[in-house]
Amino acid sequence: MKTPLPDPIEVIAPNLKRRLSGVTATIARLVPVQARMIGIVTTGPGLPAALPHVPVWRLPLLPRRRRVWHARRNTEMLLGLALKRLFGMELKLLFTSASQRRHTGYTKWLIGQMDDVVATSSRTAAYLERPAHVILHGIDTQGFAPPRSRAALRARLGLPEGVLVGCYGRIRAQKGTDAFVDAMLSLLPTRPGVTALVMGRATEGQGAFLDGLKAKVREAGLENRILFPPEVTVDRIADWYRVLDLYVAPQRWEGFGLTPLEAMACGVPVVATRVGAFEEIVTPETGALVDPGDIPALAAACAPFLDDAARRAAASEAARAHVEAHFRIEAEAAALVALYRDLLA
């Protein structure tokens, strides 16, 4: 059954990419929360059917009124400009940037046409040549929460006892999957009670990269200790965080990076690299930070958590408390809705 549209429609959140991406996931998790606060709809392909949705072709036919157009990609900024200037829609244009690289001249021009700008971290804001509101992503602290029984959950998922350390997400060099595997190859031979999980998908052109990692693990005789379970759907991923004792985010580059928040919300300590928003997420109480690509440092940061149950327990409690205090999705949604209302006023 189609979700009824709000009346009035005050905000439009476009998604102009059919394949699943971080932006798509952001819209899918934020809009249901924002819909309890303001009249918001989505437009474009690739979104869950349960979201309030208006087809792109119908946008110029909506009743005339001021609305916020919240773009997160260049194509969406361009479409917002077209709807405003060519079709006469009364739109206030808002752009959220997660990129941590210098923008092209074309992107700078598009951003310059926006009425306001949001950055997903302080580091991202530093790449923008105009003031921006820094609004960090939040997490659903009910959907991502510690397990009632970690042992029972591991048994259900067919996972071994002992210490479990995981690295999830796209399998590619940018995500540092090889750095995680190399760190585990150095740590696991002297720690027989530790098992590592590498879970994700190798997209086009990355199959040889994944095959190389598996071959390296086999050559080390650790194919029963460094496991490559198949990727699971979004609705099942929380359980795979809950079974962990330590989560590792070894990225070499990241826009924001939600996986540390998802792990911490499940009460899992995190070792992460200094990329994306990780320096604004991970604290000394909840885990550790290392430079990207520094495999010896990554291994050294993981070792104390693998070896010390008391340290893991303290960091686990601190991680959950930190997310509840600073990274609830309701806070992210409320901050954006307040900005929408300012633009509509």
C-alpha positions in Angstrom: 0.0 0.0 0.0 1.3 3.4 -0.9 2.2 5.8 1.9 -0.2 8.8 1.9 1.4 12.1 1.0 1.5 14.8 3.7 -0.6 17.9 3.3 1.1 20.3 2.9 4.3 19.1 1.2 7.0 21.3 2.7 10.2 19.5 1.9 11.3 17.3 -1.1 14.2 14.9 -0.7 15.4 13.8 -4.2 17.4 10.6 -4.9 18.6 10.5 -8.5 20.5 7.2 -8.3 18.9 3.8 -8.8 21.6 1.8 -7.2 22.0 1.6 -3.4 24.5 4.2 -2.1 25.3 6.0 1.1 23.0 8.9 0.1 20.1 6.5 -0.7 20.6 4.9 2.7 20.7 8.3 4.4 17.4 9.3 2.9 15.7 5.9 3.6 16.6 6.1 7.3 16.0 9.9 7.9 12.7 10.6 6.0 10.5 8.3 8.3 11.8 10.2 11.3 11.5 13.6 9.7 8.0 12.8 8.5 6.9 12.9 12.1 8.1 16.5 12.3 7.3 18.1 8.9 5.6 17.4 5.6 8.4 15.7 3.6 8.3 13.5 0.5 11.0 11.8 -1.6 11.3 11.7 -5.4 13.4 9.6 -7.7 14.2 5.9 -8.1 15.7 3.3 -5.8 14.0 4.1 -2.6 11.9 1.9 -0.3 8.2 1.8 -1.3 7.2 2.7 2.3 8.5 6.3 1.9 6.1 9.1 0.9 7.0 9.6 -2.8 6.1 11.9 -5.7 7.3 11.0 -9.2 9.8 13.5 -10.7 7.4 14.2 -13.6 4.7 15.3 -11.1 6.8 17.8 -9.3 6.0 20.9 -11.5 2.3 20.0 -11.1 2.3 20.3 -7.3 0.2 23.1 -5.8 2.2 26.4 -5.7 3.9 27.1 -2.4 7.4 27.5 -1.0 9.2 24.3 -0.4 12.7 23.1 0.5 14.6 21.0 -2.0 17.2 19.0 -0.1 19.9 17.8 -2.6 22.8 15.6 -1.7 24.3 15.1 -5.2 25.3 17.4 -8.1 22.5 16.0 -10.3 20.0 16.8 -7.6 21.3 20.4 -7.2 21.0 20.8 -11.0 17.4 19.4 -11.0 16.4 21.8 -8.2 17.8 24.7 -10.2 15.9 23.6 -13.3 12.6 23.2 -11.3 13.1 26.6 -9.8 14.2 28.6 -12.9 12.6 26.8 -15.8 9.4 25.6 -14.2 8.8 28.4 -11.7 8.6 26.3 -8.6 9.2 28.3 -5.4 12.1 26.3 -4.0 14.6 27.0 -1.3 17.7 25.0 -2.3 19.6 23.1 0.3 22.7 21.0 -0.3 24.3 18.5 2.1 28.0 17.7 1.3 29.8 14.7 2.6 32.8 15.0 0.3 36.3 15.5 1.7 38.1 16.6 -1.4 38.5 19.7 -3.4 35.4 20.4 -5.5 35.5 20.9 -9.3 34.6 24.3 -10.7 31.2 22.9 -11.8 30.4 21.7 -8.3 31.6 25.0 -6.8 29.2 26.8 -9.1 26.3 24.5 -8.2 27.0 25.0 -4.5 27.1 28.7 -5.0 23.5 28.6 -6.3 22.2 27.0 -3.1 20.3 29.0 -0.5 22.1 27.1 2.3 24.6 24.3 2.8 25.1 21.5 5.4 28.3 19.5 6.0 28.3 16.1 7.6 31.5 16.8 9.5 33.8 19.6 10.4 36.4 18.2 8.1 33.9 18.2 5.2 33.0 21.8 6.0 36.6 22.8 5.6 36.4 21.9 1.9 33.5 24.2 1.3 34.2 27.8 0.2 31.2 29.1 2.0 29.8 28.8 5.6 28.0 25.6 6.3 25.9 24.1 9.1 27.7 21.0 10.5 25.1 18.3 11.2 26.6 14.9 12.0 24.7 11.8 11.0 22.8 9.9 13.7 21.9 6.3 14.2 18.7 4.4 15.1 19.6 3.4 18.7 16.6 1.1 18.9 17.4 -0.9 15.7 21.1 -0.9 16.6 21.4 -2.0 20.2 23.4 -4.5 22.3 22.2 -8.1 22.2 20.3 -9.8 25.0 22.6 -12.8 24.7 25.7 -12.6 22.5 26.4 -16.3 22.9 22.9 -17.3 21.8 23.1 -14.9 18.8 26.5 -16.4 17.8 25.1 -19.9 18.0 22.2 -18.9 15.8 24.5 -17.4 13.2 26.9 -20.3 13.3 29.8 -18.3 14.6 32.6 -19.6 16.9 33.1 -18.8 20.5 36.1 -16.7 21.7 36.9 -13.2 20.6 35.3 -11.9 17.3 36.7 -8.9 15.4 34.9 -7.6 12.3 35.3 -5.4 9.3 32.2 -4.8 7.2 31.4 -2.8 4.0 32.5 -2.7 0.4 35.6 -4.8 -0.2 38.1 -2.6 -1.9 41.4 -0.8 -1.3 39.7 2.5 -0.6 37.8 0.8 2.3 41.1 -0.6 3.6 39.9 -4.2 3.5 43.4 -5.3 2.7 44.8 -3.4 5.7 42.4 -5.2 8.0 43.4 -8.6 6.6 47.1 -7.8 6.9 46.6 -6.6 10.5 44.8 -9.8 11.3 47.5 -11.9 9.6 50.0 -10.4 12.0 47.8 -10.7 15.1 46.0 -14.0 14.9 48.9 -16.5 14.8 49.7 -15.7 18.5 46.0 -15.4 19.5 44.3 -18.8 18.9 41.1 -17.6 20.5 40.4 -14.8 18.1 38.4 -15.0 14.8 38.1 -12.3 12.2 35.1 -11.6 9.9 35.4 -9.8 6.6 31.9 -9.2 5.3 30.8 -7.2 2.3 30.5 -7.1 -1.4 33.2 -6.8 -4.0 31.6 -4.6 -6.7 32.6 -4.5 -10.4 36.3 -4.8 -10.9 37.0 -5.8 -7.3 36.7 -9.6 -7.7 40.4 -10.0 -8.2 41.1 -7.9 -5.2 38.9 -10.1 -3.0 40.4 -13.3 -4.5 43.9 -12.0 -3.6 42.9 -11.4 0.0 41.5 -14.9 0.3 44.6 -16.4 -1.3 46.8 -14.5 1.2 44.7 -15.9 4.1 45.0 -19.5 2.7 48.8 -19.2 2.3 49.0 -18.2 6.0 46.9 -21.2 6.9 44.3 -19.0 8.6 41.3 -19.8 6.3 39.4 -21.1 9.4 40.3 -18.0 11.5 39.8 -15.1 8.9 36.3 -15.8 7.5 34.5 -14.1 4.5 30.8 -14.6 5.2 28.5 -13.4 2.4 27.0 -9.9 2.6 23.7 -9.7 4.5 20.7 -7.4 3.8 20.4 -4.1 5.7 17.7 -5.5 8.0 20.0 -8.2 9.2 23.3 -6.3 9.6 22.7 -5.2 13.3 23.0 -8.8 14.4 26.4 -9.1 12.8 27.6 -6.1 14.8 26.1 -7.5 18.0 28.2 -10.7 17.9 31.5 -8.7 17.8 33.9 -7.9 20.5 35.8 -5.3 18.3 34.9 -3.5 15.1 37.6 -2.2 12.8 37.1 0.6 10.2 40.3 0.7 8.2 39.3 3.1 5.4 41.9 5.0 3.5 39.2 7.5 2.4 35.6 8.1 3.6 32.9 10.7 3.2 31.3 10.2 6.6 31.3 6.5 7.5 28.3 5.1 9.4 29.7 1.7 10.3 31.6 2.8 13.5 28.3 4.4 14.7 26.4 1.2 14.0 28.9 -0.9 15.8 29.2 1.5 18.8 25.4 1.6 19.1 25.5 -2.2 19.5 28.0 -1.8 22.3 31.1 -2.7 20.3 34.5 -0.8 20.7 35.9 0.6 17.5 39.4 1.0 16.1 39.2 3.4 13.1 41.4 5.4 10.8 41.5 9.2 10.8 39.3 9.7 7.8 35.7 10.8 7.3 34.0 11.8 10.5 35.8 9.0 12.5 37.8 11.6 14.6 34.5 13.1 15.6 32.9 9.8 16.5 35.6 7.6 18.1 37.0 8.7 21.5 39.8 7.2 23.6 37.1 5.7 25.9 35.2 4.0 23.0 38.2 2.8 20.9 41.3 4.0 19.2 42.3 6.0 16.0 45.3 5.4 13.7 46.5 6.9 10.4 45.1 5.4 7.2 47.3 2.8 5.6 49.5 2.3 8.7 49.1 -1.5 9.1 51.5 -1.9 12.1 49.7 0.9 13.9 46.3 -0.7 13.1 47.5 -4.0 14.5 48.9 -2.4 17.6 45.7 -0.5 18.3 43.6 -3.7 18.0 45.8 -5.9 20.2 44.9 -4.4 23.6 41.2 -4.9 22.9 41.7 -8.5 21.7 43.8 -9.3 24.8 41.9 -7.6 27.6 38.3 -8.5 28.3 38.0 -5.8 31.0 39.1 -3.1 28.5 36.6 -4.4 25.9 33.8 -4.3 28.5 34.6 -0.7 29.6 34.8 0.5 26.0 31.6 -1.4 25.1 29.7 0.5 27.8 31.2 3.8 26.8 30.5 3.3 23.1 26.8 2.7 23.6 26.5 5.7 26.0 28.4 8.0 23.6 26.1 7.2 20.7 23.0 7.6 22.9 24.2 11.0 24.1 25.5 12.4 20.8 24.5 10.4 17.7 20.8 9.6 17.9 19.0 9.8 14.5 16.2 11.9 16.1 18.8 14.6 16.8 20.0 14.7 13.2 16.4 14.8 11.9 15.5 17.6 14.3 18.5 19.7 13.4 17.6 19.4 9.7 14.0 20.1 10.3 14.9 23.3 12.2 16.9 24.4 9.2 14.0 23.6 6.8 11.7 25.8 8.9 14.2 28.6 8.8 14.3 28.4 5.0 10.5 28.2 4.8 10.0 31.2 7.1 
